[in-house]
Amino acid sequence: MQKFLGGIDYPASKEDILASARDAGADDAVLDALGRIPDREYDAPTAVSSAVSDAQ
């Protein structure tokens, strides 16, 4: 998942993260996982990864 989050400028909203991952060619599994994270601002890729883990 981290390879799809590489070009994002943080802080980033959930919508920004989803759009960037989509543009980077993320597959449906990654987009589904990102779609389940809370709708808030994220300050780093590690925060996104943590939110994905918590949302599963």
mmCIF file of the N, C-alpha and C atoms, coordinates in Angstrom:
data_MODEL
# 
_entry.id   MODEL 
# 
loop_
_atom_site.group_PDB 
_atom_site.id 
_atom_site.type_symbol 
_atom_site.label_atom_id 
_atom_site.label_alt_id 
_atom_site.label_comp_id 
_atom_site.label_asym_id 
_atom_site.label_entity_id 
_atom_site.label_seq_id 
_atom_site.pdbx_PDB_ins_code 
_atom_site.Cartn_x 
_atom_site.Cartn_y 
_atom_site.Cartn_z 
_atom_site.occupancy 
_atom_site.B_iso_or_equiv 
_atom_site.pdbx_formal_charge 
_atom_site.auth_seq_id 
_atom_site.auth_comp_id 
_atom_site.auth_asym_id 
_atom_site.auth_atom_id 
_atom_site.pdbx_PDB_model_num 
ATOM 1   N N  . MET A 1 1  ? 0.816   -1.193 0.000   1.00 0.00 ? 1  MET A N  1 
ATOM 2   C CA . MET A 1 1  ? 0.000   0.000  0.000   1.00 0.00 ? 1  MET A CA 1 
ATOM 3   C C  . MET A 1 1  ? 0.859   1.257  0.000   1.00 0.00 ? 1  MET A C  1 
ATOM 4   N N  . GLN A 1 2  ? 2.001   1.219  0.677   1.00 0.00 ? 2  GLN A N  1 
ATOM 5   C CA . GLN A 1 2  ? 2.830   2.423  0.785   1.00 0.00 ? 2  GLN A CA 1 
ATOM 6   C C  . GLN A 1 2  ? 3.273   2.959  -0.577  1.00 0.00 ? 2  GLN A C  1 
ATOM 7   N N  . LYS A 1 3  ? 3.443   2.074  -1.559  1.00 0.00 ? 3  LYS A N  1 
ATOM 8   C CA . LYS A 1 3  ? 3.887   2.559  -2.867  1.00 0.00 ? 3  LYS A CA 1 
ATOM 9   C C  . LYS A 1 3  ? 2.835   3.443  -3.525  1.00 0.00 ? 3  LYS A C  1 
ATOM 10  N N  . PHE A 1 4  ? 1.577   3.290  -3.141  1.00 0.00 ? 4  PHE A N  1 
ATOM 11  C CA . PHE A 1 4  ? 0.513   4.125  -3.699  1.00 0.00 ? 4  PHE A CA 1 
ATOM 12  C C  . PHE A 1 4  ? 0.334   5.432  -2.928  1.00 0.00 ? 4  PHE A C  1 
ATOM 13  N N  . LEU A 1 5  ? 1.007   5.550  -1.787  1.00 0.00 ? 5  LEU A N  1 
ATOM 14  C CA . LEU A 1 5  ? 0.876   6.750  -0.957  1.00 0.00 ? 5  LEU A CA 1 
ATOM 15  C C  . LEU A 1 5  ? 2.099   7.659  -1.078  1.00 0.00 ? 5  LEU A C  1 
ATOM 16  N N  . GLY A 1 6  ? 3.049   7.290  -1.929  1.00 0.00 ? 6  GLY A N  1 
ATOM 17  C CA . GLY A 1 6  ? 4.321   7.986  -2.017  1.00 0.00 ? 6  GLY A CA 1 
ATOM 18  C C  . GLY A 1 6  ? 4.265   9.431  -2.473  1.00 0.00 ? 6  GLY A C  1 
ATOM 19  N N  . GLY A 1 7  ? 3.382   9.778  -3.376  1.00 0.00 ? 7  GLY A N  1 
ATOM 20  C CA . GLY A 1 7  ? 3.388   11.124 -3.929  1.00 0.00 ? 7  GLY A CA 1 
ATOM 21  C C  . GLY A 1 7  ? 2.440   12.098 -3.266  1.00 0.00 ? 7  GLY A C  1 
ATOM 22  N N  . ILE A 1 8  ? 1.909   11.725 -2.129  1.00 0.00 ? 8  ILE A N  1 
ATOM 23  C CA . ILE A 1 8  ? 0.913   12.561 -1.458  1.00 0.00 ? 8  ILE A CA 1 
ATOM 24  C C  . ILE A 1 8  ? 1.591   13.612 -0.600  1.00 0.00 ? 8  ILE A C  1 
ATOM 25  N N  . ASP A 1 9  ? 1.082   14.837 -0.665  1.00 0.00 ? 9  ASP A N  1 
ATOM 26  C CA . ASP A 1 9  ? 1.531   15.901 0.238   1.00 0.00 ? 9  ASP A CA 1 
ATOM 27  C C  . ASP A 1 9  ? 0.664   15.868 1.488   1.00 0.00 ? 9  ASP A C  1 
ATOM 28  N N  . TYR A 1 10 ? 1.312   15.750 2.629   1.00 0.00 ? 10 TYR A N  1 
ATOM 29  C CA . TYR A 1 10 ? 0.595   15.691 3.912   1.00 0.00 ? 10 TYR A CA 1 
ATOM 30  C C  . TYR A 1 10 ? 0.639   17.031 4.602   1.00 0.00 ? 10 TYR A C  1 
ATOM 31  N N  . PRO A 1 11 ? -0.376  17.381 5.390   1.00 0.00 ? 11 PRO A N  1 
ATOM 32  C CA . PRO A 1 11 ? -1.562  16.586 5.693   1.00 0.00 ? 11 PRO A CA 1 
ATOM 33  C C  . PRO A 1 11 ? -2.458  16.414 4.471   1.00 0.00 ? 11 PRO A C  1 
ATOM 34  N N  . ALA A 1 12 ? -3.174  15.271 4.456   1.00 0.00 ? 12 ALA A N  1 
ATOM 35  C CA . ALA A 1 12 ? -4.045  14.945 3.334   1.00 0.00 ? 12 ALA A CA 1 
ATOM 36  C C  . ALA A 1 12 ? -5.363  14.393 3.853   1.00 0.00 ? 12 ALA A C  1 
ATOM 37  N N  . SER A 1 13 ? -6.430  14.722 3.165   1.00 0.00 ? 13 SER A N  1 
ATOM 38  C CA . SER A 1 13 ? -7.751  14.205 3.534   1.00 0.00 ? 13 SER A CA 1 
ATOM 39  C C  . SER A 1 13 ? -7.921  12.791 2.985   1.00 0.00 ? 13 SER A C  1 
ATOM 40  N N  . LYS A 1 14 ? -8.920  12.106 3.470   1.00 0.00 ? 14 LYS A N  1 
ATOM 41  C CA . LYS A 1 14 ? -9.242  10.776 2.955   1.00 0.00 ? 14 LYS A CA 1 
ATOM 42  C C  . LYS A 1 14 ? -9.478  10.845 1.445   1.00 0.00 ? 14 LYS A C  1 
ATOM 43  N N  . GLU A 1 15 ? -10.200 11.853 0.991   1.00 0.00 ? 15 GLU A N  1 
ATOM 44  C CA . GLU A 1 15 ? -10.485 11.979 -0.443  1.00 0.00 ? 15 GLU A CA 1 
ATOM 45  C C  . GLU A 1 15 ? -9.205  12.191 -1.252  1.00 0.00 ? 15 GLU A C  1 
ATOM 46  N N  . ASP A 1 16 ? -8.278  13.008 -0.723  1.00 0.00 ? 16 ASP A N  1 
ATOM 47  C CA . ASP A 1 16 ? -6.991  13.211 -1.398  1.00 0.00 ? 16 ASP A CA 1 
ATOM 48  C C  . ASP A 1 16 ? -6.209  11.899 -1.495  1.00 0.00 ? 16 ASP A C  1 
ATOM 49  N N  . ILE A 1 17 ? -6.236  11.135 -0.422  1.00 0.00 ? 17 ILE A N  1 
ATOM 50  C CA . ILE A 1 17 ? -5.507  9.869  -0.376  1.00 0.00 ? 17 ILE A CA 1 
ATOM 51  C C  . ILE A 1 17 ? -6.098  8.889  -1.381  1.00 0.00 ? 17 ILE A C  1 
ATOM 52  N N  . LEU A 1 18 ? -7.423  8.785  -1.412  1.00 0.00 ? 18 LEU A N  1 
ATOM 53  C CA . LEU A 1 18 ? -8.079  7.888  -2.366  1.00 0.00 ? 18 LEU A CA 1 
ATOM 54  C C  . LEU A 1 18 ? -7.783  8.298  -3.808  1.00 0.00 ? 18 LEU A C  1 
ATOM 55  N N  . ALA A 1 19 ? -7.856  9.587  -4.084  1.00 0.00 ? 19 ALA A N  1 
ATOM 56  C CA . ALA A 1 19 ? -7.600  10.073 -5.447  1.00 0.00 ? 19 ALA A CA 1 
ATOM 57  C C  . ALA A 1 19 ? -6.163  9.792  -5.861  1.00 0.00 ? 19 ALA A C  1 
ATOM 58  N N  . SER A 1 20 ? -5.220  10.026 -4.976  1.00 0.00 ? 20 SER A N  1 
ATOM 59  C CA . SER A 1 20 ? -3.812  9.785  -5.295  1.00 0.00 ? 20 SER A CA 1 
ATOM 60  C C  . SER A 1 20 ? -3.542  8.300  -5.516  1.00 0.00 ? 20 SER A C  1 
ATOM 61  N N  . ALA A 1 21 ? -4.122  7.459  -4.677  1.00 0.00 ? 21 ALA A N  1 
ATOM 62  C CA . ALA A 1 21 ? -3.935  6.018  -4.837  1.00 0.00 ? 21 ALA A CA 1 
ATOM 63  C C  . ALA A 1 21 ? -4.531  5.547  -6.158  1.00 0.00 ? 21 ALA A C  1 
ATOM 64  N N  . ARG A 1 22 ? -5.706  6.059  -6.491  1.00 0.00 ? 22 ARG A N  1 
ATOM 65  C CA . ARG A 1 22 ? -6.361  5.705  -7.759  1.00 0.00 ? 22 ARG A CA 1 
ATOM 66  C C  . ARG A 1 22 ? -5.474  6.121  -8.946  1.00 0.00 ? 22 ARG A C  1 
ATOM 67  N N  . ASP A 1 23 ? -4.949  7.345  -8.871  1.00 0.00 ? 23 ASP A N  1 
ATOM 68  C CA . ASP A 1 23 ? -4.084  7.852  -9.940  1.00 0.00 ? 23 ASP A CA 1 
ATOM 69  C C  . ASP A 1 23 ? -2.783  7.050  -10.057 1.00 0.00 ? 23 ASP A C  1 
ATOM 70  N N  . ALA A 1 24 ? -2.322  6.489  -8.938  1.00 0.00 ? 24 ALA A N  1 
ATOM 71  C CA . ALA A 1 24 ? -1.084  5.713  -8.925  1.00 0.00 ? 24 ALA A CA 1 
ATOM 72  C C  . ALA A 1 24 ? -1.309  4.265  -9.373  1.00 0.00 ? 24 ALA A C  1 
ATOM 73  N N  . GLY A 1 25 ? -2.555  3.917  -9.684  1.00 0.00 ? 25 GLY A N  1 
ATOM 74  C CA . GLY A 1 25 ? -2.835  2.576  -10.180 1.00 0.00 ? 25 GLY A CA 1 
ATOM 75  C C  . GLY A 1 25 ? -3.147  1.548  -9.118  1.00 0.00 ? 25 GLY A C  1 
ATOM 76  N N  . ALA A 1 26 ? -3.592  1.988  -7.953  1.00 0.00 ? 26 ALA A N  1 
ATOM 77  C CA . ALA A 1 26 ? -3.921  1.049  -6.879  1.00 0.00 ? 26 ALA A CA 1 
ATOM 78  C C  . ALA A 1 26 ? -5.042  0.115  -7.324  1.00 0.00 ? 26 ALA A C  1 
ATOM 79  N N  . ASP A 1 27 ? -4.950  -1.151 -6.887  1.00 0.00 ? 27 ASP A N  1 
ATOM 80  C CA . ASP A 1 27 ? -5.986  -2.115 -7.250  1.00 0.00 ? 27 ASP A CA 1 
ATOM 81  C C  . ASP A 1 27 ? -7.199  -1.973 -6.332  1.00 0.00 ? 27 ASP A C  1 
ATOM 82  N N  . ASP A 1 28 ? -8.230  -2.741 -6.637  1.00 0.00 ? 28 ASP A N  1 
ATOM 83  C CA . ASP A 1 28 ? -9.485  -2.627 -5.894  1.00 0.00 ? 28 ASP A CA 1 
ATOM 84  C C  . ASP A 1 28 ? -9.321  -2.941 -4.407  1.00 0.00 ? 28 ASP A C  1 
ATOM 85  N N  . ALA A 1 29 ? -8.452  -3.885 -4.069  1.00 0.00 ? 29 ALA A N  1 
ATOM 86  C CA . ALA A 1 29 ? -8.253  -4.240 -2.657  1.00 0.00 ? 29 ALA A CA 1 
ATOM 87  C C  . ALA A 1 29 ? -7.693  -3.055 -1.874  1.00 0.00 ? 29 ALA A C  1 
ATOM 88  N N  . VAL A 1 30 ? -6.738  -2.356 -2.468  1.00 0.00 ? 30 VAL A N  1 
ATOM 89  C CA . VAL A 1 30 ? -6.147  -1.189 -1.805  1.00 0.00 ? 30 VAL A CA 1 
ATOM 90  C C  . VAL A 1 30 ? -7.189  -0.076 -1.695  1.00 0.00 ? 30 VAL A C  1 
ATOM 91  N N  . LEU A 1 31 ? -7.911  0.181  -2.768  1.00 0.00 ? 31 LEU A N  1 
ATOM 92  C CA . LEU A 1 31 ? -8.926  1.240  -2.746  1.00 0.00 ? 31 LEU A CA 1 
ATOM 93  C C  . LEU A 1 31 ? -10.036 0.913  -1.751  1.00 0.00 ? 31 LEU A C  1 
ATOM 94  N N  . ASP A 1 32 ? -10.425 -0.359 -1.645  1.00 0.00 ? 32 ASP A N  1 
ATOM 95  C CA . ASP A 1 32 ? -11.436 -0.751 -0.661  1.00 0.00 ? 32 ASP A CA 1 
ATOM 96  C C  . ASP A 1 32 ? -10.933 -0.510 0.758   1.00 0.00 ? 32 ASP A C  1 
ATOM 97  N N  . ALA A 1 33 ? -9.670  -0.877 1.008   1.00 0.00 ? 33 ALA A N  1 
ATOM 98  C CA . ALA A 1 33 ? -9.091  -0.676 2.339   1.00 0.00 ? 33 ALA A CA 1 
ATOM 99  C C  . ALA A 1 33 ? -9.034  0.808  2.683   1.00 0.00 ? 33 ALA A C  1 
ATOM 100 N N  . LEU A 1 34 ? -8.610  1.629  1.735   1.00 0.00 ? 34 LEU A N  1 
ATOM 101 C CA . LEU A 1 34 ? -8.548  3.073  1.980   1.00 0.00 ? 34 LEU A CA 1 
ATOM 102 C C  . LEU A 1 34 ? -9.950  3.665  2.132   1.00 0.00 ? 34 LEU A C  1 
ATOM 103 N N  . GLY A 1 35 ? -10.915 3.084  1.461   1.00 0.00 ? 35 GLY A N  1 
ATOM 104 C CA . GLY A 1 35 ? -12.292 3.567  1.573   1.00 0.00 ? 35 GLY A CA 1 
ATOM 105 C C  . GLY A 1 35 ? -12.892 3.355  2.948   1.00 0.00 ? 35 GLY A C  1 
ATOM 106 N N  . ARG A 1 36 ? -12.305 2.442  3.734   1.00 0.00 ? 36 ARG A N  1 
ATOM 107 C CA . ARG A 1 36 ? -12.824 2.157  5.077   1.00 0.00 ? 36 ARG A CA 1 
ATOM 108 C C  . ARG A 1 36 ? -12.188 3.008  6.177   1.00 0.00 ? 36 ARG A C  1 
ATOM 109 N N  . ILE A 1 37 ? -11.161 3.802  5.842   1.00 0.00 ? 37 ILE A N  1 
ATOM 110 C CA . ILE A 1 37 ? -10.526 4.614  6.888   1.00 0.00 ? 37 ILE A CA 1 
ATOM 111 C C  . ILE A 1 37 ? -11.440 5.783  7.259   1.00 0.00 ? 37 ILE A C  1 
ATOM 112 N N  . PRO A 1 38 ? -11.311 6.283  8.479   1.00 0.00 ? 38 PRO A N  1 
ATOM 113 C CA . PRO A 1 38 ? -12.137 7.427  8.896   1.00 0.00 ? 38 PRO A CA 1 
ATOM 114 C C  . PRO A 1 38 ? -11.895 8.658  8.027   1.00 0.00 ? 38 PRO A C  1 
ATOM 115 N N  . ASP A 1 39 ? -12.929 9.450  7.859   1.00 0.00 ? 39 ASP A N  1 
ATOM 116 C CA . ASP A 1 39 ? -12.872 10.655 7.032   1.00 0.00 ? 39 ASP A CA 1 
ATOM 117 C C  . ASP A 1 39 ? -12.284 11.793 7.867   1.00 0.00 ? 39 ASP A C  1 
ATOM 118 N N  . ARG A 1 40 ? -10.958 11.944 7.774   1.00 0.00 ? 40 ARG A N  1 
ATOM 119 C CA . ARG A 1 40 ? -10.254 12.991 8.528   1.00 0.00 ? 40 ARG A CA 1 
ATOM 120 C C  . ARG A 1 40 ? -8.962  13.327 7.809   1.00 0.00 ? 40 ARG A C  1 
ATOM 121 N N  . GLU A 1 41 ? -8.199  14.235 8.374   1.00 0.00 ? 41 GLU A N  1 
ATOM 122 C CA . GLU A 1 41 ? -6.889  14.595 7.822   1.00 0.00 ? 41 GLU A CA 1 
ATOM 123 C C  . GLU A 1 41 ? -5.843  13.624 8.383   1.00 0.00 ? 41 GLU A C  1 
ATOM 124 N N  . TYR A 1 42 ? -4.923  13.213 7.518   1.00 0.00 ? 42 TYR A N  1 
ATOM 125 C CA . TYR A 1 42 ? -3.821  12.334 7.907   1.00 0.00 ? 42 TYR A CA 1 
ATOM 126 C C  . TYR A 1 42 ? -2.523  13.090 7.709   1.00 0.00 ? 42 TYR A C  1 
ATOM 127 N N  . ASP A 1 43 ? -1.609  12.940 8.698   1.00 0.00 ? 43 ASP A N  1 
ATOM 128 C CA . ASP A 1 43 ? -0.389  13.742 8.665   1.00 0.00 ? 43 ASP A CA 1 
ATOM 129 C C  . ASP A 1 43 ? 0.829   13.012 8.115   1.00 0.00 ? 43 ASP A C  1 
ATOM 130 N N  . ALA A 1 44 ? 0.707   11.706 7.847   1.00 0.00 ? 44 ALA A N  1 
ATOM 131 C CA . ALA A 1 44 ? 1.841   10.933 7.345   1.00 0.00 ? 44 ALA A CA 1 
ATOM 132 C C  . ALA A 1 44 ? 1.355   9.597  6.806   1.00 0.00 ? 44 ALA A C  1 
ATOM 133 N N  . PRO A 1 45 ? 2.149   8.954  5.954   1.00 0.00 ? 45 PRO A N  1 
ATOM 134 C CA . PRO A 1 45 ? 1.765   7.635  5.456   1.00 0.00 ? 45 PRO A CA 1 
ATOM 135 C C  . PRO A 1 45 ? 1.558   6.613  6.572   1.00 0.00 ? 45 PRO A C  1 
ATOM 136 N N  . THR A 1 46 ? 2.327   6.738  7.644   1.00 0.00 ? 46 THR A N  1 
ATOM 137 C CA . THR A 1 46 ? 2.171   5.789  8.747   1.00 0.00 ? 46 THR A CA 1 
ATOM 138 C C  . THR A 1 46 ? 0.805   5.938  9.413   1.00 0.00 ? 46 THR A C  1 
ATOM 139 N N  . ALA A 1 47 ? 0.267   7.160  9.448   1.00 0.00 ? 47 ALA A N  1 
ATOM 140 C CA . ALA A 1 47 ? -1.062  7.383  10.012  1.00 0.00 ? 47 ALA A CA 1 
ATOM 141 C C  . ALA A 1 47 ? -2.129  6.713  9.149   1.00 0.00 ? 47 ALA A C  1 
ATOM 142 N N  . VAL A 1 48 ? -1.932  6.752  7.838   1.00 0.00 ? 48 VAL A N  1 
ATOM 143 C CA . VAL A 1 48 ? -2.872  6.088  6.924   1.00 0.00 ? 48 VAL A CA 1 
ATOM 144 C C  . VAL A 1 48 ? -2.799  4.578  7.127   1.00 0.00 ? 48 VAL A C  1 
ATOM 145 N N  . SER A 1 49 ? -1.608  4.026  7.187   1.00 0.00 ? 49 SER A N  1 
ATOM 146 C CA . SER A 1 49 ? -1.440  2.588  7.387   1.00 0.00 ? 49 SER A CA 1 
ATOM 147 C C  . SER A 1 49 ? -2.064  2.130  8.702   1.00 0.00 ? 49 SER A C  1 
ATOM 148 N N  . SER A 1 50 ? -1.874  2.922  9.739   1.00 0.00 ? 50 SER A N  1 
ATOM 149 C CA . SER A 1 50 ? -2.472  2.600  11.037  1.00 0.00 ? 50 SER A CA 1 
ATOM 150 C C  . SER A 1 50 ? -3.996  2.621  10.963  1.00 0.00 ? 50 SER A C  1 
ATOM 151 N N  . ALA A 1 51 ? -4.553  3.608  10.261  1.00 0.00 ? 51 ALA A N  1 
ATOM 152 C CA . ALA A 1 51 ? -6.005  3.698  10.122  1.00 0.00 ? 51 ALA A CA 1 
ATOM 153 C C  . ALA A 1 51 ? -6.547  2.512  9.324   1.00 0.00 ? 51 ALA A C  1 
ATOM 154 N N  . VAL A 1 52 ? -5.811  2.089  8.301   1.00 0.00 ? 52 VAL A N  1 
ATOM 155 C CA . VAL A 1 52 ? -6.236  0.927  7.524   1.00 0.00 ? 52 VAL A CA 1 
ATOM 156 C C  . VAL A 1 52 ? -6.254  -0.316 8.421   1.00 0.00 ? 52 VAL A C  1 
ATOM 157 N N  . SER A 1 53 ? -5.224  -0.492 9.221   1.00 0.00 ? 53 SER A N  1 
ATOM 158 C CA . SER A 1 53 ? -5.166  -1.644 10.125  1.00 0.00 ? 53 SER A CA 1 
ATOM 159 C C  . SER A 1 53 ? -6.311  -1.627 11.119  1.00 0.00 ? 53 SER A C  1 
ATOM 160 N N  . ASP A 1 54 ? -6.605  -0.459 11.663  1.00 0.00 ? 54 ASP A N  1 
ATOM 161 C CA . ASP A 1 54 ? -7.688  -0.319 12.639  1.00 0.00 ? 54 ASP A CA 1 
ATOM 162 C C  . ASP A 1 54 ? -9.060  -0.550 12.023  1.00 0.00 ? 54 ASP A C  1 
ATOM 163 N N  . ALA A 1 55 ? -9.215  -0.231 10.739  1.00 0.00 ? 55 ALA A N  1 
ATOM 164 C CA . ALA A 1 55 ? -10.523 -0.322 10.075  1.00 0.00 ? 55 ALA A CA 1 
ATOM 165 C C  . ALA A 1 55 ? -10.862 -1.734 9.619   1.00 0.00 ? 55 ALA A C  1 
ATOM 166 N N  . GLN A 1 56 ? -9.910  -2.644 9.668   1.00 0.00 ? 56 GLN A N  1 
ATOM 167 C CA . GLN A 1 56 ? -10.173 -4.005 9.185   1.00 0.00 ? 56 GLN A CA 1 
ATOM 168 C C  . GLN A 1 56 ? -10.920 -4.838 10.173  1.00 0.00 ? 56 GLN A C  1 
# 
